[in-house]
Amino acid sequence: MKRILPETICFFLLTLFLCLGGCKDQKGTEEIEEAEKYFVISGSTTNAGEVGDLIVGTGADGTEIAIAVDENGFFRDTLKITKGIYNLQHPFYRSFYALDSGELKMEIGEHGIGDVPFSGNGVEEAQLIQEFTNKRLDVEYPKFNLLWKGGLLKGESTYKETAKEVHEELTSFVEDKRDSIANIGFIEILKKDIDYMYLWTIKDFERRYKRESSDSTFRASKGFLSDLASLNLDDVDPTSYFTSEYYRKLVDSHWYDKSIKRMEATKGESLGKVYNELVSQHIKNEEVKNGMLLKANLEFITRANSKNDLHFIYNSFVECSTNEEHIDKITPMYQTALNMVKGSPSPKFYDYEDYSGGVASLDDFKGNLVYIDIWATWCGPCIREFPYLKKLKEKYDDKGITFMGISRDDVRFRDKWKEMIKKEGLKGVQLLGGSKDDDFIKKYQILTIPRFILLDREGKIIDSNAPNPSDWNKITQLLDRYIVSGA
């Protein structure tokens, strides 16, 4: 979760959760009772042979479906998917609303799926999602970017006032569309998502404030968090979970926090194992439970840094999930991850385009510690790490560390890549890796970005999921330890 998501609708995939043994016997009491539903995706693309398959995915469980594109650029597939909002990638992202049945058709032009015209069933919903997304970009990001760039420290009242302004403006926008769409229920779905967006914004304030202020002891006041009091996230609503990105964030964060507390109480038990068991015990809806487990373990498995932790995570997932397809998906990822733990030789990349000219390969940088930032021009969270990354490079200049950025932008958009490097003043080694998955990307199983990797002087893995630059204390302690040791 190609689940690397652009900021135009960038989904922050927070995931994690918990059962005290014997998870297979703890099946939920509310199984999905509806008959299987099928929705058809069809159309054509002028990008056949350049971009590859059309990818359908959902943030609800991290699953992806690849729809093959033939040599003439045509595609058609019948999908068994739950009614809800899904994402299309080819190579950019666009969202659509899958109905209980029907067929959604599209014609993808040279600029990718961002400008695709839809026709058929669900076209009104797809168009409204795009209009809503554009409006959200116009309203949300300009307002909150002011806070994220230092204004956050003005405090709770300013932040909450901004959140309310965004909520009111987006709600008004959706209400004004009520007469332009036959599916009035979809208006209510979007309004609920806006409500949940507001609540998530409030919930996320404390984390953001800690990062901006470097004050790990900060706690948001009870009054500031009062709007969250009526939200019962122990009893997960399946409909909201499959239709609201922000409801999923609230649910995932809630169960992750519960998992952390349980893990601390058990004194060091694997977080992945604790999470799997807790979710399996307490989430009643089977489809939601399995979705939460898959989404979380996609992250757990690809970010674990020891074989012991991987064993605990994988074995508990197999015990707790009742979806065999999900187990089949996780198993090869687990097997790959076993060779990507601390001390393992890093996979190599070769002949990546270098911003300073020529090409570069990983072996060119042996002899230095290498701190790698996997990013893209369309990734908002990646861009928000840049100020911290520049500060980090300044601190460790001439300390034997190579700071390397590898962009996942498609090579067709190298001009945009170059423009951003210049605009942001990025230093160090800047490489264009491209959007295709070579051995380096495949073996690190990079599902979300930004992703940071730290290698030793011999090209062996120190941490395949190194701390972000914004996690200042953790990353500086890690770098200091290896500078001193000379490893």
Disulfide bonds with the S-S distance in Angstrom:
Cys19-Cys23 2.44
Cys23-Cys320 2.27
Cys379-Cys382 2.37
